[in-house]
């Protein structure tokens, strides 16, 4: 009888090892619930390690582009991991996160509404500098066993990578590099200059339209990704265009300007390292050089309607022409060669809200 008990115990241990030793252990929150159909999404076939090691470039090794070159050629020459500039053709991939057997379920009508909200936000940026940037939208639905809105926003490192064939990761920098690689691959295949991503999590039935940690909208400068909930917190789904416009600014390195962001006047942003001189955060210091309405300070209805975008935010996304030669500075070798690039250490401020 003891032999049978020992055999049963050994079999149990082997089963547990088979579950938890096939790659990194999954977070308990990601485990399928009882009765879930495990036919979809497919089990990722790509290893958890990143396919390409992507690192920030050493600034001294960056050479200024020469001659008459396009934004695409400069993007390749400078390295896609630089702060992007909002010039050229941009592919914006909308990712609708859909849970399997979860409480939230997208309808085609609600997806269509969010596509419209996103398109309005992108058009808002196009209209700020006509002919300089053009956005096109691609749409993806990402399946997940978890219900993202019920988790912490930081848990996206578990439910987002499998959408693109990667295993869940444990660190934010791993997710950043995955998304950056996905964006770059898509942009290259489409023959455009940049790729960004807009991840939309369904929150229709959620009590407050926020994740479990109260996050609801953010944008990454180096991943070039926007995250929002479908309700945009208390703003409502029909006002998400304003929020998306603000977050898209972050994907092209425009900085927050409201006081609680704690980004001071001299904090540099963007490929041109333009200071944040329209910021409301200046503790114990003189006020910044400018104090005007801007989409990066407050995405209010009036700011949206008036198309308010301050000069410093314009510079951070690359829309300065300092020598007035009608060539925007990121494309102008005469200016680029003079710029001093000081990339700040990647901190929580690289993911701004």
Residue, then its C-alpha position, 0 to 999 in steps of 0.5 A: x500500500x505504501x508503494x502505491x502512495x509513493x507512486x501517486x505522490x511521485x506522479x503528482x510531483x511530476x505533473x506539477x513540474x511539467x506545468x511549472x517548469x515549461x519556461x518561466x512560471x506564469x503569474x497565478x492571475x494568468x491561469x485559465x479559470x475552471x471550464x475555460x476552453x484552451x483552444x485559443x489563443x495558441x500557445x506561444x512558440x517563441x521563447x521568452x527571451x527577446x529575438x533581438x537585443x535592442x539597446x539605446x545607442x551611444x550618443x557619441x557614435x551617432x553621425x549626422x545624416x548628410x545630403x538630401x535624405x528621407x525620414x525613413x533613411x534618417x530613421x535607419x541611420x540614427x537607429x529606431x531606438x532613438x526618441x522618434x520625431x513626428x515626421x513622415x508616414x506612421x502606421x498606428x496599430x490598434x490592439x483590442x484586447x479580448x478576454x476568453x470567457x471573461x466579463x468584458x466582450x467587445x462588440x463590432x459597434x464599440x470597436x468601430x467607435x474606438x477606431x473613430x476616436x483614435x482616428x480623430x486623435x491622429x488627425x488632430x496631430x496631422x492638422x497641427x502641421x499639415x503635410x508633415x505627418x500622415x497616420x494610417x491605422x491597422x487593427x488587431x484583436x488580441x486574445x487573452x485568458x485573463x481579463x486585463x481591466x481586472x488586473x494591475x495596468x503593469x500586468x500588461x507584461x503578461x497579457x500583451x506579449x502573447x498577442x505577438x507570439x512571445x511568452x509573458x515577461x517579468x520586466x517592463x524593459x523586456x515588454x518595451x523591447x518587444x513592442x519596439x521590435x514589433x513596431x519596427x518590424x511592422x513599419x519596415x514591412x509597410x515601408x513607412x517611417x514609424x510604427x506606434x501601437x494603441x492598446x485598448x482594454x475593454x472597460x465597459x462593465x468595469x465600475x470606474x473604467x480603470x485598472x486595479x491599480x487605478x491606471x487608465x491611460x499612459x504612453x511610452x516614449x521608447x516603446x512608442x505605445x499608448x494604453x487606454x481603457x475603453x471608457x477613459x476613466x470618467x471622461x467616457x468613450x466618446x471623449x477618448x480622442x482627447x486622451x489618445x491625442x495627449x498620449x500619442x504626443x508621448x510616443x513622439x517624446x512630448x513631455x507632460x506639462x501639468x504640475x503633478x507630473x513633476x517634470x520641471x522647466x529645464x527637463x529636456x525632451x525629444x530628439x532635439x532635447x527641447x526643454x519643458x518650458x511650458x510646464x506648471x511644475x517649478x517648485x522653488x524656482x521662477x515660472x517657466x518661460x511660457x504658460x499657455x494651453x496645450x494638449x500636453x498640459x491638459x487635454x480639455x475640450x477647449x484645448x482640443x477645439x482650439x488645436x492648442x499645442x505650445x512651441x516647446x511640445x512642438x519642438x519635442x516632437x521634432x517640429x522646430x526649424x531653428x534656422x528658418x530654412x523650411x527644413x525641420x530640424x531632425x531632417x536638417x544636417x546643419x542643425x542636427x550636427x550641432x545638437x548635443x544628445x543627453x539621453x536620461x536614464x530610463x526611469x518611471x518617467x519614461x512611461x508618462x500619463 
